[in-house]
Amino acid sequence: MREEIIVSGRNNHLIDPHLHIWHWQIPLYLFLGGLAAGILFFAAFFTLMGKENKYRAAVKIAPHIVPWVLVVGLLALLVDLKHQLYFWRLYTTIRLESPMSWGAWVLMLVTPLSFIWSAIHIKEVFPNWDWKFKILKDLEAFLSKQKMAIAWIMAVSSVILGVYTGILFSAFNARPLWNTSILGPLFLASGLSAGAAVIMLMSRKHKERKMFSKIDIGIIVVELFLIIHMFMGFLASTQVQIDAAELFLGGPWTAPFWIFVVILGMIVPIILEVLELKKFNIPVVIPAGLVLFGSLMLRFVIAYAGQESRWLY
Amino acid sequence: MRYAMAVDTKKCVGCSDCVVACQTENGVPIGYCRDWVVEVTDGTYPQLEIEIRSERCNHCDNSPCVRCCPTGASHYSDGGIVLVTHNKCIGCGACITSCPYDARYPHPEGYVDKCTFCIHRVKKGLEPACVAACPTKCMYFGDLDDPKSPVSEILKVRKHKTLIPEAGTDPQLYFLI
């Protein structure tokens, strides 16, 4: 029987007694990145399907918040860096093995795309918008003509962004809770669900809301399916991953995970959305707000609990 | 060339001289350390067994910290020593998170810091500070590709293990058991 392990001479700040190097900035950024990816994906998808006018909020209204969502996310990321003045070093190299390098470069692509998308649809929100300078007018006219090409790039890059928010965690084999490739699709699904929720909130057309309500129900079902599989994978794996799953199955993170993420963030909204489709009158802000809350909590719980999971030593 | 270190768990008494030697040699900020001592007690009284290990960065052959670094600040140097280039490090913490041994820490100046196998001493033909300071001479350092180096000689004759080999990092810090 192992009696005791004593580590002497070590009490490194943010490392001991257990890792807590990443704080609120990272989960907030991952939530905002996922949300941006979700909105951009729907905008690109319905443009490519030729349904821009049928789903106007998705294509022409909701994407206007994306540039600001991304800017706030990037600021959170910058605040998190401990050697901030050197952040530009991210862009002096491309490291294919590093998920964070992928993320930095994908954001370098998606952020300008989101500004362009917002610019070519600005007159939908401000009908009297005037670009003032001829060069800007010409640029807008040129970009508007390339809308289909932009939509294709946006569809692909938003999926990469959405998956990356999960891969960032899952690439760390040192933290067994994160070391599951399910996190990629799970975070993508969560981002799409959050995107659908924002579109529901911003849409004024009942038909469009109903459509996104249906899409959201489908995505939440997929999320629940992925979560079940995540636990099946953990419990059938090595001791460290069994211990990681225990954090949510009786351990200290059980209540936050099941109450905030699963019940309030997924099961309650899905019930409300189904009731809404059955003609009950439910204010859209309740299911949509809960989906956004659940999506944010998923990032927080996974980020914090993951840092507590570790190898046997 | 492949630098490695071996620590004799039968000779180590856990005095922490290696920790202090490292802090002094490398100017490690107060409250931080690049190496540390772990004591594991197995069994129940009176049948007790104790293992004492002086631990540090494992300078892994398959380092997750080098793999996940987005800027290339974490890199393999001469002889497989894993180093951090300070003015390339953005302090994102990915490498700290990726290390199953928790061997890295954020330096108060912002970059990430860790054991360097005292590469500045090794280049001059000296031993790392921890090895040189050890009063029981329980540590061995050298080039694994050189069969006559102290670390090669001792690994030839003694049973040894590495820490968490199942993490797939291929660590180069050996413990004689």
Contacts between the chains, C-beta under 8 A, distances in Angstrom:
chain1	res1	chain2	res2	distance
A	1	B	42	7.3
A	1	B	43	6.4
A	1	B	44	5.9
A	2	B	40	7.1
A	2	B	41	7.6
A	2	B	42	5.5
A	3	B	41	4.3
A	3	B	42	6.5
A	3	B	43	6.6
A	3	B	44	6.8
A	3	B	48	7.2
A	4	B	39	8.0
A	4	B	40	7.6
A	4	B	41	4.8
A	5	B	38	6.5
A	5	B	39	7.2
A	5	B	40	5.2
A	5	B	41	7.7
A	6	B	38	7.3
A	6	B	39	4.5
A	6	B	41	7.8
A	7	B	36	6.0
A	7	B	37	7.4
A	7	B	38	5.2
A	7	B	39	7.9
A	8	B	14	6.9
A	8	B	16	6.3
A	8	B	36	6.9
A	8	B	37	5.0
A	8	B	38	7.8
A	8	B	39	7.1
A	9	B	16	4.8
A	9	B	19	4.2
A	9	B	33	5.7
A	9	B	35	7.9
A	9	B	36	4.7
A	9	B	37	5.5
A	10	B	19	8.0
A	10	B	33	5.3
A	10	B	36	3.6
A	11	B	31	6.9
A	12	B	31	7.9
A	12	B	32	5.4
A	12	B	33	6.6
A	12	B	102	7.9
A	12	B	105	4.0
A	13	B	31	6.7
A	13	B	32	7.1
A	13	B	105	7.0
A	13	B	106	7.3
A	14	B	96	7.8
A	14	B	105	7.1
A	14	B	106	6.0
A	15	B	96	6.9
A	15	B	102	5.4
A	15	B	104	7.7
A	15	B	105	5.2
A	16	B	102	7.6
A	19	B	96	7.3
A	19	B	97	6.7
A	19	B	102	6.5
A	21	B	93	4.3
A	21	B	96	5.1
A	21	B	97	6.2
A	21	B	106	7.0
A	22	B	93	6.0
A	22	B	97	6.9
A	80	B	92	7.3
A	80	B	93	7.6
A	81	B	90	5.2
A	81	B	91	5.0
A	81	B	92	5.8
A	82	B	90	8.0
A	82	B	91	2.9
A	82	B	92	7.8
A	82	B	93	7.1
A	82	B	106	5.1
A	82	B	110	4.7
A	82	B	111	7.6
A	82	B	112	7.9
A	83	B	89	5.5
A	83	B	90	5.2
A	83	B	91	3.5
A	83	B	109	7.8
A	83	B	110	3.5
A	83	B	111	5.1
A	84	B	90	7.5
A	84	B	91	7.3
A	84	B	110	7.4
A	86	B	71	7.9
A	86	B	87	6.5
A	86	B	88	7.0
A	86	B	89	6.7
A	86	B	90	4.9
A	86	B	91	7.6
A	86	B	110	7.9
A	87	B	90	5.3
A	89	B	71	4.2
A	89	B	73	7.2
A	89	B	88	5.2
A	89	B	89	7.7
A	89	B	90	5.5
A	90	B	70	5.6
A	90	B	71	5.9
A	90	B	90	6.4
A	92	B	71	7.2
A	93	B	71	6.0
A	93	B	72	5.1
A	95	B	69	6.9
A	95	B	70	6.0
A	95	B	71	7.5
A	95	B	72	6.0
A	97	B	67	4.7
A	97	B	68	7.4
A	98	B	67	6.7
A	98	B	68	5.1
A	98	B	69	5.9
A	98	B	70	4.7
A	98	B	94	7.3
A	99	B	68	6.9
A	100	B	68	6.7
A	100	B	70	3.8
A	100	B	92	6.2
A	100	B	94	5.2
A	101	B	70	4.0
A	101	B	71	7.6
A	103	B	70	7.9
A	104	B	70	6.0
A	171	B	68	6.2
A	171	B	98	7.8
A	172	B	64	7.2
A	172	B	68	7.2
A	172	B	97	5.4
A	172	B	98	5.1
A	173	B	64	6.2
A	173	B	98	7.6
A	173	B	100	7.1
A	173	B	167	6.1
A	173	B	168	6.8
A	174	B	64	6.3
A	174	B	97	6.7
A	174	B	98	5.3
A	174	B	99	5.7
A	174	B	100	3.9
A	174	B	167	6.9
A	175	B	97	6.5
A	238	B	166	7.5
A	307	B	97	7.3
A	310	B	100	7.5
A	310	B	102	7.8
A	311	B	100	4.8
A	311	B	164	5.1
A	311	B	167	6.1
A	312	B	164	7.6
A	313	B	38	7.9
A	313	B	163	7.5
A	313	B	164	7.3
